[in-house]
């Protein structure tokens, strides 16, 4: 299992980095959340990265990235 951070850098580009869970044990704890949404897509989708107005946690339960 891995946790990855996707973020916009100072260069305006999207970047991805794997989070080291041994150094970030707090990421393995439970969080209080205000809203949860589950989406199921019937076909493979391709979308360009784009900035969002809020932070999101995206979990792929099955499939490919």
N, C-alpha and C positions, 0 to 999 in steps of 0.2 A: 504494500500500500504506500502511496505517496501523496503528499500535499504540495500543490504547486501554487505559486503566487503569480498572477498575471497583472501587470501594471503598466501605466504610461510613464515613460522616462522623461527626463528633462529635455531630451532630444525630440519629444513629440511622438516617438515610436512606441509600439507595444513590446513588452519584454515578458519573459517567463523565467521563473527560477524555482528550483525544488527547495522546500523547507526541510531543514535537518531537525527531525523530531527529538533527537537526543539533546539538542541545544535549546529546544522550544517546547518543553514538556507541558506548558500551560495550554498549548494548542490541542492537547488530547483531553482537556477537561470539558464538561458540559457548559453550554452557553444559554442564556435566556434570549429568546428570539421573539420578535413582534409579529412576524408573518412568515409562512412557509407556502411555497407553491411547487407543485410537481407537474411537469410537462412531459408528455409522451409524443414523439414525432414518428410518423409512419415511414418516412423516407430519410435518407442521408441528407443533411442540410449543410450548406456552406455559406458562412457569413464572414465578412471582413471584420476585423477588430475595430471597435469604435468606443469613444469615451462615454461613460454612463454618468448620470447625475447622482447615483448612490452606489454604495459598496454592495457587492453580491458574492455569495458563496455558491459555486456551481459544482455539483457532484454528478459525475457520470456513473449511473448504476449498471449500465450495460452498453457496450458499443465501442466506438473508436473515436479518438481525438485526432 
